[in-house]
Amino acid sequence: MFTEGVLKRVSVKLANKQDVEESTLVQLQRFVRKLSKTKRLHEEIVNAKRVQNECLTHYCLLKDNLCKIIKIDSKPDTAKAVLQIFLDLVYCEMKLSTNVAVFDSLVKESFSSLVMCLFMDGPKSSTNSFLQLCNKRHDYIVCIIFVMASTIFTETVLSLNQACVYHLIKCILKINFYSAMDDSNDSTEHGKKKLSAKISKLWLTVLSRDLNLKSSLLVLTNMCDKIMPILFDCRDLTDFLMQSVTAESIKKKFLALECFYLLLVKYNIEYPGIYDRIICMCGDNAFQLSTYSLTFLDIIRKFLMSSKLSIDLVKNFVLILGKVSFKCETDVLISILNLMRDVVLQHKLVTGPQGELTREEFTDVYLIVEDSMKSHFNPVVRKAATNLLRELDDSITGSENVNFDIDEIMQKLCLKTIEKSGIAIK
């Protein structure tokens, strides 16, 4: 048989070789072209799978040897050429995928060996080539999704070392899953949900690992743009995010809070106790002069400006901010004053049962500003607090002469202090 003869000759030439002769590559390419065009050759391999004859043995040996050459990665150009041949073989197998047995035995097996080789054994020159080629064909990506959601793959992920997990995460992030779901043959809502569920299974397996700081930061940095949009249910991320919020790394905490905010405003998902956790983070050391003080205030601002917060939560945040402000540097304290001003103005239209304005709801806010800020040792802060109280009072009582230049006043008053500290008001 033609197929068996070619397979035997090529597989023998590839066996135990780290390099491939150009003539062998040409012969392989010729074989793949014939395989893709000739139905009889398709049938020979399918029948070989059923009867387990020598043709199938040589065919599987050929694929194994191709994977070994890709894995060795001795010459990038050769590895890329071999990779293309391997993918062409897989594409030929995919043409037979209407037969479930063929799909399970050939396509999944082929992609499993290749994905394991490229994603789990550390960086290789052919990995990027593989990802580029796959992103051009949605059917390849669909196969990758099925492979990576398989039990054998997820079990292997759990046994990887941290370096390989980091490499795996980088590879997954480069796969264009979203376009694959839109372009797939089964682009119905049911089909998209099915693929999304498999992608979710993969990510949840990765996140179930005890990731080191490097891997965690990589995931959190890409969480909002590349991970959340393709998951079946973003609620599955909340446990990982909560663990990140309670971690020691400040950067990890802040990235996780950004993700929680997106879950709240875009996906309408709230995690019990997240606001209490943020309040606990606003401790005495939270706003000491550092690179992260103003960043943390920006994150808190996003949460506090949300209409989803109850008035009691708003009051608790303002009270704790006022309490910790005594130990802050001037520029951080001015930012806290700005935040308190914006929060009160944002939530001033909360109405009572009869629709009346509930000015009494903000009594505690007035007290904390009046008692702490107006008696502050720094004259700059005292003056800024006075202007803040005047603006809030005019705004809530309905005065038309509301002073809205508090930012300009504070910046002028604090210009010299801020220049010395090297931090600009945000």
N, C-alpha and C positions, 0 to 999 in steps of 0.2 A: 504493500500500500504506500502511496506517495507520502502521505502525512507521517506515517510511522518511520519511513526511511529518513526523511528530513529531520524529524525530531531526534532520532537516534544520533545522527551525525553531529548536529548542532549541540546537543546536550553533552556529548562526549568531549567536544572541543572546549566547552565552557567549564567542564568539571575541574575543580581545584585550581582555577586560574584567577589571578588578581587582575590581569590585564586581558583585553580582548583584541584579537586581530581585526583589522579593518575588513578583511574578506569575510570573517564570521559575522560581523555586524551587517554587512550587505546581504549576506545569505538570510539572516534573521529578518531583516526588513522586507526582503522578497517573500519570505514565508508568511509574514503577517499580512501583507497585501493580498496574497492569494487566499489566505484564511478569511479575510473580510469580504471577499467577492464570490467565493465558491461555496455554494450550499453543501456540496458533497463533503467538503472538508469539515464543515460545521457538524454534519451528521456523524462523521467518523469519530470526532472527539466526544460528542454526546453519547453515541453508542458505546464508546470505550469506557465512559463513566459508568454505564449501566453494567457492563460485564467485567469491569476491572481488568482489561487486557494490557498488553505491553505498550500499546499506543498511549494510553493514559499515563502509564508509569513514566515514559519519556517526556510527556507533556508537563507533568508535575515537576519532574527533575529539571526541565528547562526553566520553569518559573523560579524554582528554588535557587538555581545557579545565577539567574539574573538578579534575584534579591541579594545574594551574597556579594556580587560585584558592586551593587549600589551601596550595600552596607560597608564594604571595605573602603570605598570612596578614595581610592588611590589616585585616580586621575579625574578631575571634575568634568572634563569634556566627554570622556568615555562613560562616566556615570550618568551624565545627562542623556546621552544617546541611548544607553541601555534602559534608562527610565522611560524614555519615549516609546521604546519597543514594548516594554512591559505594559504601559498604559494602552497601547494599541491592542495588545493581546486581551486586556481586560475589556476593552470596548467591543471586541469581537464576541467575547463571552456575554456581554450585556445584550447583544442582539438575540441571544438565546434565552434571555431572562423571562420570556413568557412561560417557559417551563420552570416551575417553582423549584424542582429538584436541581436543575442546572444552575439556577441563580444561587441557591444555598450552597451548593458544592463547589462551584467554580468561581463566581464573581466575589462572593463574600470571603472565600478562602484567599483569593488573590489579593484583594484589597486589605484584608487583615494582615497578611504577611508584609505587605508594603508599608502600610500605616504604622505597624509596630516597628518596622525597621527605621523609618524616617522620623517618627515622632517620639520614640521612647528610648533611643540609644544615644542621645546627645546630638548636637548640631552637625549637619553634613552639608556639603556643597550642593547636593541634589535636592535638599529639602525645599529650598525656595523655588527651584525649578518645578518641583512637583506641585507646590501650592499655586504657582502661576498657571500651570497647565490645567489644574483642576478648577480654578476659578473661571476659566473660559468655558467650561462644560458643566452645566447644572446637574447632568446625570451622574457625573463623577462625584460631585458634592453629595448628592443624595446617597450614593453608595457609601461614602465616608461616614455620613450620619448613621446609617444602619450598622456599619462596622463598629463605630465608637460607642454606640449604645448597646452593643452586645455584651453578654455576661463575661466572656473571656477577656474582653478589652477592659471593662470596668474593674475586674478583679486584678488585672495587671497594673492598672493605675494605682491601686491601693498599695502595691508592693514596690513602687518606684522610689528611688532616692530623691532628695530635694532638687538636685541639679537637673535630673531628667524631668521632674514635674514642672520646673520652670520652663524648660525647653518645650514641653508639651503645651503649656498654657500659651506660649508665644505662637506656636503653630496653630492652635485652635482659633486664636484671635485674628489670624490672617486669612481664615477661611470665610468666604462671603456667603454665609448661611442665608442671609436675608433675601438676596437676589435668587438663590436656589429655590426658596419656597415660592417666590413669585413666578419663576419661569418653569417650574416642574410640570410634568404632564398632568399630575393630580393637583392642580392649583386651586381646587375648591377649598372652602373653609374647613371642611373635614380633613382634607389632605394636608393643609397647612398646620392644623392643630396636631396632627399625627407626627409630622416632622418636628414641630416645636416641642412636643413632649419628649421626643428622643434626644433633642439637643439639651433640654432641661436635665434629663437623666445624666448626660455626660458632665454638664457643669456641676451638678450637685455631687457627683462622685468626686470631682476634682476638689470642690470646696469642703468636702467631708474630711479631706486630708488635713493634718496639722501643718499648714503651710508656713514656711519661714517668712521673715519680714519682706524679703525681696519679691517672693511670689505673691504675697498678699497685696503689696503695693501695686504690682502689675495688674492684678485682678481689679482692685478698687479704682485704679486710674481709668480703666476701660469699662467699668461697670455700667455707667449711665448711657454711654454711646453705643457700645458693641454687645453687651450681654443682656441687659434688661429688654431691649426691643424684640429679641428673638425667643425669649423664654415663654413657656406655656403659662406659668403663674409666678409672678414676681414675689409673691408671699414666701416662696421657698428660699428667698435670699435673706430673710430677716434674721434668722439665727446666726448666719455668718457675719452679717453686718453688726449685730449686737455684740458678738465676740470681738469684733474689730474696734467698736466704740470703747470697750472695756480694756483694750490692750494698753501696753505701756507707751508705745510709739505715738507721739503727738500727731504726726502726719497721718498715720493710720486712722486715728480717731476722727480727724477732720474730714478725710476722704469718705469715711463711713457715714458721717453725719450728712455730707452732701448727698450721698445716695439715699439716705432715709428721707431727706427733704423731697427728692424727686419722686420717691414712692408715694409720698403724701400728696403732692400737688398734681402729678401726672397720672398716677395709677390708683389714687384714692385709697391707699393702704396705710393704715396706722399700726404701729407696734406698741402694745401695752407697756407703759413705763418709760418710753423714750424721752418724754419731756422731763420726767423726774430725773432721768439720767443726765440730761443736759444741765438741769439745775444743779445737780451734784458736781458737775464739771466746773461750774462757776464758783469754785472755792476761793480761798484767800490767795492761792498761788496762781490762779488762772490767768490773771491779767498783769502779772509782773512784766516789766518792760522786756520784750523778747520779739523774735521774728514772727511769732504766732499769735500775739495778743490781738492785733487788728484783724487778722484772718479769722480768728475765733469769733470776734464781734460781728464780722460780716455774715458768718454762718448763723449765729443767733438771730441776727436781723431778719434773715430769710424766714426762719420759723415764726418769729414774733409778728411779722407783717401778714402772716396767713390769716384768712378769715375763719379758719377751722378751729382756732384756739378759743377756749372759753375765757371770759373776763377774769376769772380767778387765776388761771394760769398766767395771763398777762401781768396781773398784779404781782404774782409771786416772782416772776422774772425781773420786773422792775425793782422790787424790794431787794432782791439778792444782788442785783447790779449796783444799786445804791450802797449797799453794805460793803461790797468788796472794793468800791471805788476809792476808799480812803487810802489804800495801799498802792494805788496806781500812779504811774508817771503822768505828768500833765497832759501829754498828747493822747494817751490812752483814755484818760478821764474825760477829756473833751469829746472823744468819740462815743464814750458811754452816755454823756449828756445828749449828744445828737440822737443816739438810738432811743433814749428815753423819750425825747421830744417827739420823734417820729411814731413811736409805738402808741403814745397817748393820742396823737392826732389821728392815727389810723383807726383806732378803736373808739373814738369819742362818740360815734353815732349809735352805739349800742342802746337800745331802747327798752323801757320797762313794759309791763303788761298792758298799760294804757297807751303806749306809744310815746311817752314823755322821755326827754333826755335824762339819763341817769348820771348827773354830775357827781352824785355821791359815790359812784363806783370808783372814782379817781381820787378820793380823799387821801388814801394811803400814798398815792403817787405824789401828791402835793406835799404831804408831810415829810416823805423821805428826801425830797429835793430841798424843801425849806429848812429842815433840821440839819441835814448833812452838808449840802452843797453851799448854802448861803453862809454857813459858818466855817467854811473850809479855810485852812491856813493860807492858801494861795490866793492872792487877790484876783488873778486871772479867772480862776474857777468861780469865785464869788460873783464876779461881774457877769460871767457867762450864765450862771444859775439864775441871777436876777432877770436877765433878758429872757431866759427859758420860761420862767414862771409867768412873766408878763405875756409872752406869746400864747402860752397854754390857757391862761385865764381869759384873754381876749377871744381866743378861738372858741372855747367852750361856752362862754357867756354870749356869744353871737355878735361881738363887736366888729364893726366894719374896718376899724383901723388896726388890723392885725400886723404885727411887725414880723416880717419874714426874712430879715437880713441877719439872723443870728449866726449863721455860718460865716458870713463875711466879718462880723464883729469879732467872733472867736479867733478866726484866722489872723486878724490884725493884732489882736491882743497877745496871741501866743507865738507870733512869728519868730521872735528871737529864741524862745525856748525850744521850738521845734527844730530850728536850724542847728542848734547845739546838739540835740539828740539824734539828728539825722533821719527822722521819720516824718513823713508828710501826712497831713490829715486826710483821711479817706471819707 
